[in-house]
């Protein structure tokens, strides 16, 4: 475990960043192909499609220099400013997360903190959320809130602000203590709470 923690962390890239990098790689390949084709045509079609070497400056008569001249001429194909705008957008998203009042934690009296701007745009593309039972989502407060039995909502089971039992507790207790087996919810409620009592771990 110590060796794994000491290793260099892997850089995280969002799906949008990966797609953007792939698009730029494709544009670079296209730029290389266009410049190579233009260089070949400029030497192979002198006098018809391209000027003669005698009409050009001395440095432009070299094919390698000619190739880089075309690269300079066509470099606008690669949208370098797109990366700048993309990074600025990440900073704006991080600021919005830090200033979002709906993500305020009244218990700790803290706002949300965006610790990294690398995967900010991934938050709006979440399809599945996996969690264990150790309190990741419950804040270690395993409280029975409410239940739905026999197509009927039994109500709130948590205590009220005055410390009294919730309406769901009162309603369920009355139904179970009455012992009316003819009630369609009695058997379902009895099975539910029997299973909860037996398999509570």
C-alpha positions as CSV (number, residue, x, y, z in Angstrom):
1,X,0.0,0.0,0.0
2,X,2.9,2.4,0.8
3,X,4.5,1.6,-2.5
4,X,1.3,2.3,-4.4
5,X,0.7,5.6,-2.6
6,X,4.3,6.6,-3.4
7,X,3.8,6.1,-7.1
8,X,3.0,9.0,-9.4
9,X,-0.7,9.7,-9.7
10,X,-2.4,9.2,-13.0
11,X,-3.6,12.4,-14.7
12,X,-7.4,12.5,-15.0
13,X,-9.0,13.5,-18.3
14,X,-12.7,14.1,-18.9
15,X,-14.5,12.6,-21.8
16,X,-14.8,16.0,-23.4
17,X,-11.0,16.5,-23.0
18,X,-10.3,13.2,-24.7
19,X,-12.7,13.9,-27.6
20,X,-11.1,17.4,-28.0
21,X,-7.6,15.9,-28.1
22,X,-8.7,13.3,-30.7
23,X,-10.2,16.1,-32.8
24,X,-7.0,18.1,-32.6
25,X,-4.9,15.0,-33.5
26,X,-7.1,14.5,-36.6
27,X,-6.7,18.1,-37.6
28,X,-2.9,17.8,-37.2
29,X,-2.9,14.8,-39.5
30,X,-5.0,16.7,-42.0
31,X,-2.6,19.7,-41.7
32,X,0.4,17.4,-42.3
33,X,-1.3,15.8,-45.3
34,X,-2.3,19.1,-46.9
35,X,1.2,20.6,-46.4
36,X,2.9,17.5,-47.7
37,X,0.6,17.4,-50.8
38,X,1.2,21.1,-51.4
39,X,4.9,20.7,-51.1
40,X,4.9,17.8,-53.6
41,X,2.6,19.7,-56.1
42,X,4.8,22.9,-55.8
43,X,7.8,20.9,-57.0
44,X,6.1,18.5,-59.4
45,X,3.9,21.1,-61.2
46,X,6.3,24.0,-61.6
47,X,5.2,26.4,-64.3
48,X,1.6,25.2,-64.3
49,X,0.1,25.0,-60.8
50,X,3.1,26.4,-59.0
51,X,5.7,29.0,-59.6
52,X,9.2,28.0,-60.9
53,X,12.1,27.7,-58.4
54,X,13.8,30.5,-60.3
55,X,10.9,32.9,-59.4
56,X,11.2,32.1,-55.6
57,X,13.6,33.2,-53.0
58,X,16.6,31.0,-52.5
59,X,15.4,29.5,-49.1
60,X,12.0,28.5,-50.6
61,X,13.7,26.2,-53.1
62,X,14.5,23.7,-50.3
63,X,11.6,21.1,-49.9
64,X,11.8,21.0,-46.2
65,X,11.6,24.8,-45.8
66,X,8.8,24.8,-48.4
67,X,6.9,22.3,-46.3
68,X,7.2,24.4,-43.1
69,X,6.2,27.5,-45.1
70,X,2.9,25.7,-45.9
71,X,2.6,24.7,-42.3
72,X,2.8,28.3,-41.3
73,X,0.3,29.2,-44.0
74,X,-2.2,26.6,-42.9
75,X,-1.7,26.5,-39.2
76,X,-5.0,28.2,-38.6
77,X,-6.7,24.8,-39.1
78,X,-5.6,23.8,-35.6
79,X,-7.8,25.7,-33.1
80,X,-5.3,26.5,-30.4
81,X,-7.6,29.2,-29.0
82,X,-10.2,26.4,-28.3
83,X,-8.0,25.0,-25.5
84,X,-7.7,28.5,-23.9
85,X,-11.5,28.9,-24.0
86,X,-11.9,25.4,-22.7
87,X,-9.7,26.0,-19.7
88,X,-11.4,29.3,-18.9
89,X,-14.8,27.5,-19.0
90,X,-13.4,25.0,-16.4
91,X,-12.6,27.9,-14.1
92,X,-16.1,29.4,-14.5
93,X,-17.6,26.0,-13.7
94,X,-15.4,25.7,-10.6
95,X,-16.5,29.1,-9.4
96,X,-20.2,28.3,-9.9
97,X,-19.8,25.1,-7.8
98,X,-18.1,27.1,-5.0
99,X,-20.8,29.7,-5.1
100,X,-23.8,27.3,-5.4
101,X,-26.0,27.9,-2.3
102,X,-27.9,24.6,-2.9
103,X,-24.6,22.7,-2.1
104,X,-24.2,24.4,1.3
105,X,-23.7,22.1,4.3
106,X,-25.4,23.6,7.3
107,X,-23.9,21.1,9.7
108,X,-20.3,22.0,8.8
109,X,-21.2,25.6,7.8
110,X,-19.2,25.1,4.6
111,X,-19.8,25.6,0.9
112,X,-18.8,23.1,-1.8
113,X,-15.1,23.3,-2.8
114,X,-14.0,22.4,-6.3
115,X,-10.5,21.0,-5.6
116,X,-9.7,20.3,-9.2
117,X,-10.8,21.7,-12.5
118,X,-9.8,18.7,-14.6
119,X,-13.2,16.8,-14.5
120,X,-15.6,19.6,-13.8
121,X,-17.8,19.0,-16.8
122,X,-18.2,15.4,-15.9
123,X,-20.6,16.3,-13.1
124,X,-23.4,17.0,-15.6
125,X,-22.8,13.7,-17.4
126,X,-23.3,11.2,-14.6
127,X,-25.5,8.3,-15.5
128,X,-24.8,5.9,-12.6
129,X,-23.8,6.5,-9.0
130,X,-22.4,3.5,-7.0
131,X,-21.9,3.6,-3.3
132,X,-21.2,1.2,-0.4
133,X,-23.1,1.0,2.9
134,X,-20.5,2.7,5.1
135,X,-22.2,6.1,5.1
136,X,-21.0,7.7,1.8
137,X,-24.4,9.0,1.1
138,X,-26.1,8.7,4.5
139,X,-23.4,10.6,6.5
140,X,-23.3,7.5,8.8
141,X,-26.9,8.2,10.0
142,X,-28.7,4.9,9.3
143,X,-32.2,6.2,10.2
144,X,-35.4,4.5,8.9
145,X,-37.1,7.3,7.2
146,X,-40.3,5.9,5.6
147,X,-41.6,2.8,3.8
148,X,-44.1,2.0,1.1
149,X,-46.2,-1.1,1.8
150,X,-49.1,-2.5,-0.3
151,X,-49.1,0.5,-2.6
152,X,-49.5,2.8,0.4
153,X,-47.0,5.2,1.8
154,X,-46.9,4.7,5.6
155,X,-45.6,8.2,6.2
156,X,-42.6,9.7,7.9
157,X,-40.9,7.5,10.5
158,X,-38.3,10.0,11.8
159,X,-38.9,12.0,14.9
160,X,-40.5,15.4,14.6
161,X,-38.8,18.6,15.7
162,X,-40.5,18.3,19.1
163,X,-39.0,14.8,19.6
164,X,-42.2,13.0,19.1
165,X,-42.5,9.8,17.1
166,X,-43.2,10.3,13.4
167,X,-46.8,9.8,12.0
168,X,-45.6,6.7,10.2
169,X,-44.5,5.1,13.5
170,X,-47.8,5.9,15.1
171,X,-49.9,4.6,12.2
172,X,-47.9,1.4,11.8
173,X,-47.9,0.7,15.6
174,X,-51.7,1.0,15.7
175,X,-52.1,-1.4,12.8
176,X,-49.8,-4.0,14.2
177,X,-51.1,-3.8,17.8
178,X,-54.7,-4.1,16.6
179,X,-54.0,-7.5,15.3
180,X,-56.6,-7.3,12.6
181,X,-55.4,-9.9,10.2
182,X,-58.3,-9.1,7.9
183,X,-56.6,-5.8,7.2
184,X,-54.9,-6.1,3.7
185,X,-51.8,-4.2,5.0
186,X,-51.5,-6.2,8.3
187,X,-49.7,-9.2,6.8
188,X,-47.5,-7.1,4.6
189,X,-46.5,-4.8,7.5
190,X,-45.8,-7.8,9.7
191,X,-43.6,-9.5,7.1
192,X,-41.7,-6.3,6.5
193,X,-40.8,-5.5,10.1
194,X,-40.1,-9.2,10.8
195,X,-37.6,-9.2,8.0
196,X,-36.1,-5.9,9.3
197,X,-35.8,-7.3,12.8
198,X,-34.2,-10.5,11.7
199,X,-32.0,-9.1,8.9
200,X,-30.9,-5.8,10.4
201,X,-27.2,-6.2,10.0
